[in-house]
Amino acid sequence: MALQHPRNPFSCARRAVAEEVFSAETARVPTHALPPGEMPGEVAYQIVHDELMLDGNARLNLATFVTTYMDQYADRLMAETLDKNMIDKDEYPQTAAMEMRCVNMLSRLYHSPDPDKATGCSTTGSSEAAMLGGLALKRTWQKKRKAAGKPTDKPNLVTGINVQVCWDKFANYWDVEMRLVPMEGDRYHLSPEEAVKLCDENTIGVVVVMGSTFDGSYEDVRRMSDLLDDLEQRTGLDVPIHVDAASGGFVAPFLDPDLEWDFRVPRVQSINVSGHKYGLVYPGVGWAIWRDADALPDDLIFWVNYLGDEMPTFALNFSRPGAQVVAQYYNFLRLGVDGYRSVQQYSRDVARYVAGEIEAMGPFVLLTRGDQLPVFAFALKDGVENYTVFDVSAALRERGWQVPAYTFPKNREDLAALRIVVRRGFTFDVADLLLSDLRKQVARLETLPAPLVRQDDAGGFHH
Ligand SMILES: *Cc1c(COP(=O)(O)O)cnc(C)c1O
């Protein structure tokens, strides 16, 4: 974000001052203990600024789903609101009002049956929103069990093994057993048929992912719901669905409006979405949206004073930045439905184009094509033995591109792939630069006698 940094603090005259301060005993900056004394702001600025040069370039980061480009008006608004605390609803009532308007807009976008009573909140990201969604499922299940005089000590949650780490955290922090459906063959996400087999009276819900982080594919919410309807008919078990739409929640409504994955499916009780992914806001905002007020148990809600009124809140954090929520509201106003559609359509067009070009290069096989999320994964064809996807990732890194390579989980640990996430700001022009670098590097890698980077040397999958 282009905040108002002092411009070029090391102009010639200033450089002399800074160099003097910086000489002798301050020549080495302490990194693990507080320095004993002060230093001029411009010196400290330059030290921090210089060190950050070693970070990757955010715009060349094709690993992240998180927004790396906003326009100048968003930058300006965020700079103006950096001091606002989201929890101070009484002091910043208009920021609070914008948050509620965003919840209303999302509730309508997701076809809530009663959007006038929209239920939801902003969060730090999808991780917090997932925790809240999961907690509501757990509490609802506990209440039903208690009312029936049944034990509540063994809750479980059913998901695909491809779920994002936030669900492992949820299960760990709140003592819920994770029941994971493994991958099989060329199925890299949840199988509703396998998921339903894992459900029992202790299942608090099934998480269905709209946009798997491994390959950008959508899971089938409608099919999952149909199979759970069938389970209910057969056994009486009523298992709800939470949709993890961290990325897809801002893609599917605009590009695939007929796809029924949201509250149009009655079994869907809650949805999490990352404002800072395809919601197009810089890192720090997500949303948790419930189908209606009944889907969120009252006893999870705390009340805070808001303009002399009591206002409900449900969150893990107390203080949180308000600027991201303001920026989300700005985006909603600025882009509207048409704007979001055209931004995401452009990203999908770029993703499909890059995927097609990579497929045509020869050594690669596509696992997905960028036609759901604007994200796709690709692997090396069988028979390519003298270099690995980890070599390809390292070779691209030489030119500044960050394209992660990673192995898949159970039962496809044998599969190693690369993934490209196309986001706003990744244009056809930039895509052509990436493709040209990839072609050059592949030609070089093909002359290798043996791989340079093997799977064991490469890091794990962190996204
Ligand atoms: C990114 C992601 C998350 C975590 O979201 P944050 O907003 O980074 O906390 C959860 N689920 C899925 C499917 C994701 O892609």
The ligand as an SDF file (V2000), in Angstrom:
LIG
                    3D

 15 15  0  0  0  0  0  0  0  0999 V2000
   -7.3770  -18.5430    2.8000 C   0  0  0  0  0  0  0  0  0  0  0  0
   -8.3250  -19.5660    3.2190 C   0  0  0  0  0  0  0  0  0  0  0  0
   -8.6980  -19.6790    4.5630 C   0  0  0  0  0  0  0  0  0  0  0  0
   -8.0980  -18.8020    5.6280 C   0  0  0  0  0  0  0  0  0  0  0  0
   -8.4310  -17.5090    5.3530 O   0  0  0  0  0  0  0  0  0  0  0  0
   -7.7570  -16.2050    5.9750 P   0  0  0  0  0  0  0  0  0  0  0  0
   -8.6370  -15.1300    5.4680 O   0  0  0  0  0  0  0  0  0  0  0  0
   -6.3700  -16.1560    5.4190 O   0  0  0  0  0  0  0  0  0  0  0  0
   -7.7590  -16.3550    7.4520 O   0  0  0  0  0  0  0  0  0  0  0  0
   -9.6480  -20.6210    4.8950 C   0  0  0  0  0  0  0  0  0  0  0  0
  -10.1860  -21.4180    3.9710 N   0  0  0  0  0  0  0  0  0  0  0  0
   -9.8590  -21.3520    2.6610 C   0  0  0  0  0  0  0  0  0  0  0  0
  -10.5450  -22.2480    1.6770 C   0  0  0  0  0  0  0  0  0  0  0  0
   -8.9180  -20.4110    2.2430 C   0  0  0  0  0  0  0  0  0  0  0  0
   -8.6120  -20.3180    0.9480 O   0  0  0  0  0  0  0  0  0  0  0  0
  1  2  1  0
  2  3  1  0
  2 14  2  0
  3  4  1  0
  3 10  2  0
  4  5  1  0
  5  6  1  0
  6  7  2  0
  6  8  1  0
  6  9  1  0
 10 11  1  0
 11 12  2  0
 12 13  1  0
 12 14  1  0
 14 15  1  0
M  END
$$$$
